[in-house]
Amino acid sequence: MADVNPPPKEQLPNTLFIKTDIASWDQQSSLFFQAHAWHNRLDFVALNAGIDDRDDIFNTTLNNPPKKPNLSPFDVNLSGTYYGIKLAAYYLSLTSPSKPNPGGKIVITASAAALYPVDVVPQYTASKHALVGLVRCLAPQSQPRNITINAVCPAMVKTNLPPPGIMDNFSQDEITPMSTILKCFSELADLEKSVGAEWVERGRNGEVVEGNLEKLIYHPAPEKPPISKGMEVWAATYRERNIRWAKESQSKI
């Protein structure tokens, strides 16, 4: 368990807590190293951190030119999650006597704002939209490596994310219970079947699931229109480049 805030007073048994700012590559790198070393294996990674907007574009004064905006929501929500995925991909692929087969599962927390535009928090919304794109792009690459990656998109849930008092504006039947979000994680990660070394070879991949009230709603990627081959040409060109990069990287080892 990792968080930028101090650990909970009543820590769960058999839990390692490491204070971490996920916007820092160095801190996350140290976190994953320690987490893997704890039991000499890593099987499942949940990337949950997120913060809301720290800047406003249009509601500003015209008396002076704008100053450099605070982009920390992108640093935490997007860059920090990207760091986590990259580190998870490495440590999930390591084998050991207790884990003879490489692979594992990554579940990231996006948001319902990743699916529907929330105009009052454009930084948060844009960064969470990007996470859905990441999951859908990385899933085909992760599958041959026995790694699955999926996204959970919670609706309004009681957390520390909203400003103080905002939850008072919602009735109880408008708030999604945490049990729904935990069900999303359990379903995407096959946690109920996580017994034995082969469990990582099963499960969903590239899924985006919304947890809304009591329901789990799966959102498939939109189909590409058949009128243009531009995306196929784009993909083929970059696929060749990525293969070249991989070969160059291997030759340096």
C-alpha atoms as a printed R data frame, in Angstrom:
    type eleno elety resid chain resno       x       y       z
1   ATOM     1    CA   MET     A     1   0.000   0.000   0.000
2   ATOM     2    CA   ALA     A     2   1.353   3.431  -0.945
3   ATOM     3    CA   ASP     A     3   0.076   6.959  -0.429
4   ATOM     4    CA   VAL     A     4   1.415  10.493  -0.164
5   ATOM     5    CA   ASN     A     5  -0.491  10.806   3.134
6   ATOM     6    CA   PRO     A     6   0.544   9.114   6.395
7   ATOM     7    CA   PRO     A     7  -0.519   5.473   6.854
8   ATOM     8    CA   PRO     A     8  -3.884   4.700   8.469
9   ATOM     9    CA   LYS     A     9  -3.841   4.352  12.244
10  ATOM    10    CA   GLU     A    10  -5.251   0.841  12.063
11  ATOM    11    CA   GLN     A    11  -3.164  -0.806   9.382
12  ATOM    12    CA   LEU     A    12  -4.351  -4.010   7.771
13  ATOM    13    CA   PRO     A    13  -2.481  -7.169   8.782
14  ATOM    14    CA   ASN     A    14   0.206  -8.462   6.459
15  ATOM    15    CA   THR     A    15   0.415  -5.062   4.769
16  ATOM    16    CA   LEU     A    16   3.494  -3.077   3.824
17  ATOM    17    CA   PHE     A    17   2.934   0.706   3.726
18  ATOM    18    CA   ILE     A    18   5.377   2.933   1.847
19  ATOM    19    CA   LYS     A    19   4.841   6.695   1.782
20  ATOM    20    CA   THR     A    20   5.025   7.670  -1.898
21  ATOM    21    CA   ASP     A    21   4.327  10.623  -4.151
22  ATOM    22    CA   ILE     A    22   3.380   8.861  -7.373
23  ATOM    23    CA   ALA     A    23   4.200  11.981  -9.399
24  ATOM    24    CA   SER     A    24   7.858  11.208  -8.598
25  ATOM    25    CA   TRP     A    25   9.509   8.548 -10.745
26  ATOM    26    CA   ASP     A    26  12.244   8.024  -8.148
27  ATOM    27    CA   GLN     A    27   9.758   7.463  -5.319
28  ATOM    28    CA   GLN     A    28   7.641   5.069  -7.383
29  ATOM    29    CA   SER     A    29  10.718   3.188  -8.536
30  ATOM    30    CA   SER     A    30  11.752   2.725  -4.911
31  ATOM    31    CA   LEU     A    31   8.198   1.689  -3.999
32  ATOM    32    CA   PHE     A    32   8.055  -1.095  -6.586
33  ATOM    33    CA   PHE     A    33  11.517  -2.323  -5.692
34  ATOM    34    CA   GLN     A    34  10.527  -2.647  -2.016
35  ATOM    35    CA   ALA     A    35   7.126  -4.143  -2.819
36  ATOM    36    CA   HIS     A    36   8.674  -6.844  -4.999
37  ATOM    37    CA   ALA     A    37  11.429  -7.579  -2.499
38  ATOM    38    CA   TRP     A    38   8.874  -8.048   0.308
39  ATOM    39    CA   HIS     A    39   7.851 -11.522  -0.952
40  ATOM    40    CA   ASN     A    40  10.121 -11.776  -3.995
41  ATOM    41    CA   ARG     A    41   7.128 -11.534  -6.344
42  ATOM    42    CA   LEU     A    42   4.470  -9.173  -7.629
43  ATOM    43    CA   ASP     A    43   1.143 -10.386  -9.048
44  ATOM    44    CA   PHE     A    44  -1.365  -7.541  -8.907
45  ATOM    45    CA   VAL     A    45  -1.078  -3.747  -9.072
46  ATOM    46    CA   ALA     A    46  -3.912  -1.279  -8.410
47  ATOM    47    CA   LEU     A    47  -3.158   2.310  -9.435
48  ATOM    48    CA   ASN     A    48  -5.695   4.530  -7.671
49  ATOM    49    CA   ALA     A    49  -4.194   7.961  -6.987
50  ATOM    50    CA   GLY     A    50  -5.923  11.056  -8.300
51  ATOM    51    CA   ILE     A    51  -6.401  14.764  -7.587
52  ATOM    52    CA   ASP     A    52  -8.811  17.332  -8.996
53  ATOM    53    CA   ASP     A    53  -8.183  20.619 -10.848
54  ATOM    54    CA   ARG     A    54  -5.620  23.198  -9.751
55  ATOM    55    CA   ASP     A    55  -6.176  25.767 -12.523
56  ATOM    56    CA   ASP     A    56  -8.907  27.595 -14.436
57  ATOM    57    CA   ILE     A    57  -8.596  28.754 -18.054
58  ATOM    58    CA   PHE     A    58 -11.553  31.049 -18.699
59  ATOM    59    CA   ASN     A    59 -12.539  32.372 -15.274
60  ATOM    60    CA   THR     A    60  -9.490  34.633 -15.007
61  ATOM    61    CA   THR     A    61  -8.874  38.354 -14.949
62  ATOM    62    CA   LEU     A    62  -7.923  40.329 -18.051
63  ATOM    63    CA   ASN     A    63  -5.847  42.805 -16.047
64  ATOM    64    CA   ASN     A    64  -2.644  40.811 -16.567
65  ATOM    65    CA   PRO     A    65  -1.415  38.031 -18.882
66  ATOM    66    CA   PRO     A    66  -1.860  34.537 -17.417
67  ATOM    67    CA   LYS     A    67   0.848  32.859 -15.390
68  ATOM    68    CA   LYS     A    68   2.114  29.341 -15.966
69  ATOM    69    CA   PRO     A    69  -0.718  26.986 -14.932
70  ATOM    70    CA   ASN     A    70  -0.542  24.367 -12.222
71  ATOM    71    CA   LEU     A    71  -0.582  21.030 -14.063
72  ATOM    72    CA   SER     A    72  -0.248  18.758 -11.042
73  ATOM    73    CA   PRO     A    73  -3.457  16.838 -11.911
74  ATOM    74    CA   PHE     A    74  -1.694  15.639 -15.073
75  ATOM    75    CA   ASP     A    75   1.471  14.886 -13.063
76  ATOM    76    CA   VAL     A    76  -0.456  12.705 -10.634
77  ATOM    77    CA   ASN     A    77  -3.376  11.307 -12.614
78  ATOM    78    CA   LEU     A    78  -1.619  10.683 -15.926
79  ATOM    79    CA   SER     A    79   2.176  10.771 -15.559
80  ATOM    80    CA   GLY     A    80   2.090   9.076 -12.161
81  ATOM    81    CA   THR     A    81  -0.151   6.319 -13.475
82  ATOM    82    CA   TYR     A    82   2.061   5.887 -16.542
83  ATOM    83    CA   TYR     A    83   5.072   5.512 -14.229
84  ATOM    84    CA   GLY     A    84   3.162   2.880 -12.274
85  ATOM    85    CA   ILE     A    85   2.205   0.915 -15.376
86  ATOM    86    CA   LYS     A    86   5.780   0.928 -16.669
87  ATOM    87    CA   LEU     A    87   7.188  -0.258 -13.342
88  ATOM    88    CA   ALA     A    88   4.413  -2.817 -12.904
89  ATOM    89    CA   ALA     A    89   5.104  -4.281 -16.347
90  ATOM    90    CA   TYR     A    90   8.709  -4.899 -15.333
91  ATOM    91    CA   TYR     A    91   8.144  -6.343 -11.869
92  ATOM    92    CA   LEU     A    92   5.156  -8.465 -12.905
93  ATOM    93    CA   SER     A    93   7.391 -10.051 -15.546
94  ATOM    94    CA   LEU     A    94  10.038 -11.172 -13.056
95  ATOM    95    CA   THR     A    95  10.042 -14.809 -11.991
96  ATOM    96    CA   SER     A    96  11.229 -16.413  -8.766
97  ATOM    97    CA   PRO     A    97  10.998 -19.799  -7.013
98  ATOM    98    CA   SER     A    98   7.605 -18.771  -5.639
99  ATOM    99    CA   LYS     A    99   6.479 -17.391  -9.009
100 ATOM   100    CA   PRO     A   100   7.755 -19.583 -11.855
101 ATOM   101    CA   ASN     A   101   5.515 -17.977 -14.482
102 ATOM   102    CA   PRO     A   102   5.786 -14.292 -15.440
103 ATOM   103    CA   GLY     A   103   2.717 -12.084 -15.619
104 ATOM   104    CA   GLY     A   104   0.066 -10.453 -13.529
105 ATOM   105    CA   LYS     A   105  -2.747  -7.944 -13.501
106 ATOM   106    CA   ILE     A   106  -2.958  -4.152 -13.521
107 ATOM   107    CA   VAL     A   107  -6.170  -2.311 -12.697
108 ATOM   108    CA   ILE     A   108  -6.157   1.477 -12.848
109 ATOM   109    CA   THR     A   109  -8.761   3.794 -11.406
110 ATOM   110    CA   ALA     A   110  -9.990   6.216 -14.037
111 ATOM   111    CA   SER     A   111 -13.357   7.873 -13.358
112 ATOM   112    CA   ALA     A   112 -16.818   8.330 -14.766
113 ATOM   113    CA   ALA     A   113 -15.233  11.621 -15.889
114 ATOM   114    CA   ALA     A   114 -13.127   9.479 -18.225
115 ATOM   115    CA   LEU     A   115 -16.335   8.589 -20.057
116 ATOM   116    CA   TYR     A   116 -18.471  11.725 -19.790
117 ATOM   117    CA   PRO     A   117 -17.140  15.314 -19.970
118 ATOM   118    CA   VAL     A   118 -17.355  17.105 -16.623
119 ATOM   119    CA   ASP     A   119 -16.877  20.731 -17.655
120 ATOM   120    CA   VAL     A   120 -16.140  22.069 -14.167
121 ATOM   121    CA   VAL     A   121 -12.977  19.944 -13.837
122 ATOM   122    CA   PRO     A   122 -11.341  19.887 -17.313
123 ATOM   123    CA   GLN     A   123  -7.870  18.953 -16.033
124 ATOM   124    CA   TYR     A   124  -9.243  15.990 -14.102
125 ATOM   125    CA   THR     A   125 -11.504  14.964 -16.976
126 ATOM   126    CA   ALA     A   126  -8.757  15.171 -19.619
127 ATOM   127    CA   SER     A   127  -6.263  13.220 -17.516
128 ATOM   128    CA   LYS     A   128  -8.811  10.484 -16.813
129 ATOM   129    CA   HIS     A   129  -9.849  10.314 -20.484
130 ATOM   130    CA   ALA     A   130  -6.170   9.699 -21.249
131 ATOM   131    CA   LEU     A   131  -6.100   6.702 -18.908
132 ATOM   132    CA   VAL     A   132  -8.854   4.995 -20.889
133 ATOM   133    CA   GLY     A   133  -6.787   5.536 -24.033
134 ATOM   134    CA   LEU     A   134  -3.741   4.059 -22.313
135 ATOM   135    CA   VAL     A   135  -5.587   0.918 -21.242
136 ATOM   136    CA   ARG     A   136  -7.034   0.295 -24.694
137 ATOM   137    CA   CYS     A   137  -3.657   0.845 -26.374
138 ATOM   138    CA   LEU     A   138  -1.579  -1.204 -23.939
139 ATOM   139    CA   ALA     A   139  -3.863  -4.233 -23.636
140 ATOM   140    CA   PRO     A   140  -2.893  -5.800 -26.998
141 ATOM   141    CA   GLN     A   141   0.787  -5.345 -26.101
142 ATOM   142    CA   SER     A   142   0.414  -6.745 -22.587
143 ATOM   143    CA   GLN     A   143  -1.480  -9.896 -23.546
144 ATOM   144    CA   PRO     A   144   1.522 -11.775 -25.038
145 ATOM   145    CA   ARG     A   145   3.419 -10.991 -21.838
146 ATOM   146    CA   ASN     A   146   0.702 -12.593 -19.710
147 ATOM   147    CA   ILE     A   147  -0.256  -9.215 -18.249
148 ATOM   148    CA   THR     A   148  -3.780  -7.831 -18.256
149 ATOM   149    CA   ILE     A   149  -4.607  -4.148 -17.858
150 ATOM   150    CA   ASN     A   150  -8.081  -2.759 -17.244
151 ATOM   151    CA   ALA     A   151  -9.723   0.429 -16.009
152 ATOM   152    CA   VAL     A   152 -12.361   1.052 -13.361
153 ATOM   153    CA   CYS     A   153 -14.470   4.197 -13.767
154 ATOM   154    CA   PRO     A   154 -16.239   5.045 -10.488
155 ATOM   155    CA   ALA     A   155 -19.233   7.346 -10.416
156 ATOM   156    CA   MET     A   156 -19.701   9.551  -7.322
157 ATOM   157    CA   VAL     A   157 -18.127   7.687  -4.405
158 ATOM   158    CA   LYS     A   158 -17.368   8.951  -0.904
159 ATOM   159    CA   THR     A   159 -13.616   9.608  -0.957
160 ATOM   160    CA   ASN     A   160 -11.210  12.390   0.010
161 ATOM   161    CA   LEU     A   161 -11.114  13.661  -3.599
162 ATOM   162    CA   PRO     A   162 -14.077  16.130  -3.611
163 ATOM   163    CA   PRO     A   163 -13.816  19.476  -1.790
164 ATOM   164    CA   PRO     A   164 -15.137  19.472   1.803
165 ATOM   165    CA   GLY     A   165 -18.913  19.536   2.008
166 ATOM   166    CA   ILE     A   166 -19.618  18.585  -1.599
167 ATOM   167    CA   MET     A   167 -20.897  15.139  -0.651
168 ATOM   168    CA   ASP     A   168 -23.598  16.818   1.455
169 ATOM   169    CA   ASN     A   169 -25.268  17.881  -1.795
170 ATOM   170    CA   PHE     A   170 -25.968  14.267  -2.729
171 ATOM   171    CA   SER     A   171 -28.672  12.046  -1.380
172 ATOM   172    CA   GLN     A   172 -27.689   8.557  -0.309
173 ATOM   173    CA   ASP     A   173 -29.304   6.979  -3.378
174 ATOM   174    CA   GLU     A   174 -27.097   9.133  -5.653
175 ATOM   175    CA   ILE     A   175 -23.818   7.910  -4.151
176 ATOM   176    CA   THR     A   176 -22.165   4.778  -5.498
177 ATOM   177    CA   PRO     A   177 -21.208   2.425  -2.651
178 ATOM   178    CA   MET     A   178 -17.594   1.369  -2.375
179 ATOM   179    CA   SER     A   179 -18.776  -2.228  -2.607
180 ATOM   180    CA   THR     A   180 -19.646  -1.629  -6.279
181 ATOM   181    CA   ILE     A   181 -16.120  -0.408  -7.014
182 ATOM   182    CA   LEU     A   182 -14.600  -3.343  -5.155
183 ATOM   183    CA   LYS     A   183 -16.772  -5.632  -7.267
184 ATOM   184    CA   CYS     A   184 -15.293  -3.946 -10.368
185 ATOM   185    CA   PHE     A   185 -11.776  -4.679  -9.134
186 ATOM   186    CA   SER     A   186 -12.634  -8.238  -8.191
187 ATOM   187    CA   GLU     A   187 -14.202  -8.952 -11.579
188 ATOM   188    CA   LEU     A   188 -11.407  -7.383 -13.618
189 ATOM   189    CA   ALA     A   189  -8.634  -8.985 -11.613
190 ATOM   190    CA   ASP     A   190 -10.305 -12.374 -11.115
191 ATOM   191    CA   LEU     A   191  -9.430 -12.006  -7.448
192 ATOM   192    CA   GLU     A   192 -11.869 -14.715  -6.395
193 ATOM   193    CA   LYS     A   193  -9.873 -17.192  -8.518
194 ATOM   194    CA   SER     A   194  -6.441 -15.973  -7.448
195 ATOM   195    CA   VAL     A   195  -5.217 -19.323  -6.177
196 ATOM   196    CA   GLY     A   196  -2.130 -20.936  -7.657
197 ATOM   197    CA   ALA     A   197   0.450 -19.779 -10.147
198 ATOM   198    CA   GLU     A   198  -1.785 -19.993 -13.222
199 ATOM   199    CA   TRP     A   199  -4.454 -17.497 -12.176
200 ATOM   200    CA   VAL     A   200  -2.746 -14.608 -13.983
201 ATOM   201    CA   GLU     A   201  -3.346 -16.370 -17.299
202 ATOM   202    CA   ARG     A   202  -7.083 -15.851 -17.032
203 ATOM   203    CA   GLY     A   203  -9.278 -12.809 -17.083
204 ATOM   204    CA   ARG     A   204 -10.351  -9.740 -18.973
205 ATOM   205    CA   ASN     A   205  -7.995  -7.396 -20.779
206 ATOM   206    CA   GLY     A   206  -8.424  -3.878 -22.137
207 ATOM   207    CA   GLU     A   207 -11.800  -3.464 -20.453
208 ATOM   208    CA   VAL     A   208 -13.228  -0.153 -19.253
209 ATOM   209    CA   VAL     A   209 -15.946  -0.705 -16.662
210 ATOM   210    CA   GLU     A   210 -18.051   1.952 -14.980
211 ATOM   211    CA   GLY     A   211 -19.182   1.396 -11.417
212 ATOM   212    CA   ASN     A   212 -22.414   3.340 -11.041
213 ATOM   213    CA   LEU     A   213 -24.644   2.853  -8.009
214 ATOM   214    CA   GLU     A   214 -25.151  -0.935  -7.907
215 ATOM   215    CA   LYS     A   215 -24.318  -1.564 -11.577
216 ATOM   216    CA   LEU     A   216 -21.186  -2.514 -13.505
217 ATOM   217    CA   ILE     A   217 -21.364  -1.053 -17.020
218 ATOM   218    CA   TYR     A   218 -18.806  -2.182 -19.600
219 ATOM   219    CA   HIS     A   219 -17.835   0.404 -22.220
220 ATOM   220    CA   PRO     A   220 -16.361  -1.074 -25.420
221 ATOM   221    CA   ALA     A   221 -14.061   1.054 -27.546
222 ATOM   222    CA   PRO     A   222 -15.814   2.837 -30.428
223 ATOM   223    CA   GLU     A   223 -15.491   1.185 -33.802
224 ATOM   224    CA   LYS     A   224 -13.320   2.916 -36.383
225 ATOM   225    CA   PRO     A   225 -15.174   4.115 -39.502
226 ATOM   226    CA   PRO     A   226 -14.329   2.102 -42.617
227 ATOM   227    CA   ILE     A   227 -13.943   5.177 -44.836
228 ATOM   228    CA   SER     A   228 -10.336   5.877 -43.887
229 ATOM   229    CA   LYS     A   229  -7.239   3.690 -43.659
230 ATOM   230    CA   GLY     A   230  -5.270   6.437 -41.980
231 ATOM   231    CA   MET     A   231  -5.174   4.781 -38.559
232 ATOM   232    CA   GLU     A   232  -3.944   1.483 -40.029
233 ATOM   233    CA   VAL     A   233  -1.098   3.235 -41.869
234 ATOM   234    CA   TRP     A   234  -0.282   5.247 -38.739
235 ATOM   235    CA   ALA     A   235  -0.242   2.090 -36.604
236 ATOM   236    CA   ALA     A   236   1.933   0.131 -39.053
237 ATOM   237    CA   THR     A   237   4.493   2.940 -39.249
238 ATOM   238    CA   TYR     A   238   4.812   3.284 -35.501
239 ATOM   239    CA   ARG     A   239   4.803  -0.476 -34.974
240 ATOM   240    CA   GLU     A   240   7.905  -0.722 -37.189
241 ATOM   241    CA   ARG     A   241   9.532   2.079 -35.205
242 ATOM   242    CA   ASN     A   242   8.737   0.407 -31.885
243 ATOM   243    CA   ILE     A   243  10.226  -2.880 -33.095
244 ATOM   244    CA   ARG     A   244  13.375  -1.022 -34.109
245 ATOM   245    CA   TRP     A   245  13.559   0.645 -30.696
246 ATOM   246    CA   ALA     A   246  13.190  -2.733 -28.963
247 ATOM   247    CA   LYS     A   247  16.004  -4.261 -31.031
248 ATOM   248    CA   GLU     A   248  18.253  -1.275 -30.354
249 ATOM   249    CA   SER     A   249  17.494  -1.511 -26.642
250 ATOM   250    CA   GLN     A   250  18.318  -5.237 -26.581
251 ATOM   251    CA   SER     A   251  21.597  -4.677 -28.404
252 ATOM   252    CA   LYS     A   252  22.746  -2.306 -25.647
253 ATOM   253    CA   ILE     A   253  22.286  -4.896 -22.901
